[in-house]
Amino acid sequence: MSKKPKIFYGWIILAISFAAMAIAYGARNSFSVFYVVILDEFGWSRASTAGIFSLNVVVYGITAPFAGALVDRFGPKKVLLTGAIILALATALCSMVNTIAHFYLLFGLVGAIGNGLTGYPANAAVLPHWFVRRRGMAFGIFTSGFGLSFLTVSLVQYFITKFGWRMSFILLGILVAVILLPLIALFSHHRPQDIGLFPDGTRPLEKVKRSSDCAKGPMVVGEEWASINWSLRKAMGTYQFWFLFFATFCIFGFVENLVVVHQVALMRDVGFSTTFVTSIVLLWGIMIALGNLGGFLSDKIGREKTFAIGCLASILGLFMLLLLEQSHDSWILYLYAVSFGLGMGMTGPALGAASADMFQGRHFGSINGFLALGFGLGGIIGPWFGGFVFDTTKNYSTALIVAILVTCVAFTLFWIAAPRKIRKLT
């Protein structure tokens, strides 16, 4: 038998996925710092300008099922390369726009397609093939790239201060191309079997033994459920699928996107400097990354408990933003960044790993991609709703209260979906 590699190639696949999250979502989340300078320059309403981001998210959501299905059929390399090229070009071309329609086209439509083909839907279709026993941990590391995307946001804020927003779009497009294209072209593979390996880096005999051992553990789906050859159609016939779909709609689509778009404007409105606001956004992103790294926790205590802890922390963070509109103390923002960041970070890998647990198989890419459509549909409403509330009331209080309630709904839906019960089937 050939010597077992010292480093399991799955870690390289995970590193590519991590980089894609950090860079691709950095390009999208940078809208929050472009948002304020675009408002200053063009004087458009907050609702109509935030609609650019809303369109981006919904097109991303529509693209997601196709991205997952394309990875299932053609492999990740072709899909990810295509997405990275589209995203880089769309981002750079935003430097030339002068009307809101151009922003809707390039950032809202074309850039979103690039994000869908490069980001979470495509990569999440690959990772379950490489990691089984440590799936929660793998998804945690993978999604922590989203948190570190706010390093990219901070870099873009520096570009804007130094070079202006138009040149910043060009530099951001170059960053996407220079980092992602070589990584994907040189190192991307679909399944471990394609290069003579097995999931988790095991050998065939080890795989059998460990699978038997793991069957007794708390995170393994019951044999009856796992024996089903899951297709998107079959998954859509279960209530569990739809509860996961609408949980995604609520917490990631509505709540997260509302905050991503409006947090910088909210903090500026109450009088904090651009430099301080940027530092808070960066801290928030770091906390998301740390929360994501807690994905291993869901392997230990269960997906639902981890998701519940994340929701509670997120609600505390939203309450801090609500309090900020009454008391303009800087400590409130630090507590917001820590609690909301850790909370949102913990919910991501718990939900991602749960969907992989419940609907694993060769069609998981299309199944997971359709779940990501919930993110897109929620993203239509969240950013626009925040802008509409501000344009109407001149503050974000109502939007934040609604976001707290929607987070509670997400928790309830995920708990009823009950991955823990699926795992007990025999």
Secondary structure, 3 states (H helix, E strand, C coil): CCCCCCCCCHHHHHHHHHHHHHHHHHHHHCHHHHHHHHHHHHCCCHHHHHHHHHHHHHHHHHHHHHHHHHHHHHCHHHHHHHHHHHHHHHHHHHHHCCCHHHHHHHHHHHHHHHHHHHCHHHHHCCHHHHCCCCHHHHHHHHHHHHHHHHHHHHHHHHHHHHHCHHHHHHHHHHHHHHHHHHHHHHHCCCCHHHHCCCHHHCCHHHHHHHHHHHCCCCCCCCHHHHCCCCCHHHHHCCHHHHHHHHHHHHHHHHHHHHHHHHHHHHHHHCCCCHHHHHHHHHHHHHHHHHHHHCHHHHHHHCHHHHHHHHHHHHHHHHHHHHHHCCCCCHHHHHHHHHHHHHHHHHHHHHHHHHHHHHCCCCCHHHHHHHHHHHHHHHHHHHHHHHHHHHHHHCCCHHHHHHHHHHHHHHHHHHHHHCHHHHHHCC
